[in-house]
């Protein structure tokens, strides 16, 4: 019996995913993905894509005072509008996976709203990236099934792959980062990945390689997830300033000029927000991530007698 092509297998699955979204005007051509997998709409249980054209206004500007980054400010604003609408319409709405800063800021503001209940899910207790469900207390009474787990297995004994390798392979299928939660490395066995449920069928047939290692991808129960705290290395550096180009180059052991090039290419993020300026000031507690290099957390910072900065750096291995 002749083997079926990727398109023959994938296209029906993608069509069903699109048809499951009410009012969808998207079509699947040449096994492209539905735009809902490329963008981050706010999804309503029982209603589908949540349209933001008539978002609730009111006191949003007052509530958003104090929210840090401009990018996260806009994202938090959408979540607050979603929470108000969910309460008003007595429905339950869900975000995609949120970064910790956006989730924290959203929760702080939603706590000030009346008649809004929240539920955070990341798939396991220590999850970093989580989805947020909001609704009226009378409506959000059970835990929604909005997080799924996948096991990506292969022989990584001779070709170890990093978090970035798994992330790159998954994003290489055409989906966006907001649809993915945490990636839990499993050493030589592969990795466990948290995703939105509607991507499970697609990834099980489309993800067949990570780096140069052939892999199989299967759905697994959340209760079977295996998690170990990340390995870290702590060291100190003394710098003349707290600029990101100085701190990150010291933390990742690369030249300052190369770090500047990575910033120009959009490959450097602070607290999950892309940095565009070399002179961005870094503070204690900040998380710096560089594509292909990993992550670095800023620990304790002390000023020396000569006016320089002694910085504790925590490198994630």
C-alpha positions, 0 to 999 in steps of 0.5 A, a space after each residue: 500500500 502506497 504511503 500517504 504524503 504529508 499534505 494528504 495527512 495534514 490537510 484534513 486535520 488543519 481543515 477540521 481545526 479551521 472549521 471548529 472556529 466559528 465565523 472563520 473565513 480562513 482556508 487551507 491551501 497547500 497545507 498552510 496553517 490557519 491564521 489562528 495558529 499564527 496569531 494570538 486571538 483571545 478565544 472564547 469557550 463556546 464562541 470562538 475567536 474573540 473580536 476586539 473591535 468593540 472592546 470595553 473602555 472605561 477606566 483602562 488607562 487608570 488601571 494600566 498605570 504602572 505597567 512596565 513595557 510598552 509591548 506588555 502594556 498593550 497585551 495587558 490592555 487586551 486581557 483586561 478588556 477580555 476579562 470585563 467582557 467575559 464577566 459582562 456576558 457571563 462567558 469564559 475566555 482564554 488567552 494563549 500562553 503568557 510570559 510571566 511579566 504579562 501574567 503578573 501585571 494582568 492578574 494585579 489589575 484583574 484583582 481590582 475588577 468586580 465579578 471577575 474570576 481567574 484561573 491560571 494553567 501551565 500544565 504543571 505547578 512550576 510552569 513559567 508560561 501559562 494560559 489565563 482563563 477569565 469569567 464571571 464567578 458563576 460561569 468559571 466553575 470548573 477547570 477548562 481543558 486548555 493545556 495539552 502535553 506532548 512527548 518528543 522522543 528520539 536518540 539524543 545520546 550522541 547529538 544532544 539538543 538544547 531548549 532552543 533546538 526543540 523550540 526552533 524545530 517546533 516553530 519551524 512547522 509554522 506555528 507561533 510561540 504564543 501557542 507553546 508553553 514550557 519545554 521540559 528537557 528529558 536528556 537523552 530521551 528528548 523533551 516534554 512540551 506544553 501546547 494548546 490542545 488544537 495543535 496536538 494532532 498537527 504536531 504529532 504528524 508534522 514534527 519529525 526532526 529536532 536538529 539532525 535527530 529523527 523524532 516521534 511526537 505523541 500526546 501524553 497526560 499532564 500527570 506524566 510530565 517529568 520536571 527537574 529544576 534547571 541547572 544554573 551556574 552563578 558567577 560575578 562580574 564588575 562593570 562600569 555600567 548596567 547597560 545591557 551590552 555590558 552585562 549580557 556580553 559578560 554573562 554569555 561570554 561573547 564580545 560586546 560588538 557581537 552582542 550589539 549585532 544580536 540586539 540589532 537583529 532582534 535576538 535579545 530580550 529582557 523579561 521576554 520583551 525584545 530589546 532594540 537599544 544597546 544602552 537599555 538599563 538592566 536591574 536586579 531580577 531581570 531575565 535576559 535571553 539571547 537566541 541560540 545562547 540561552 538565558 541569564 538572570 541578574 542577581 544581586 547588584 552592589 556599587 563598588 567604592 570606585 563607582 562600578 557595579 558588582 553584578 551577580 549573574 545566574 546562567 541557565 545551562 
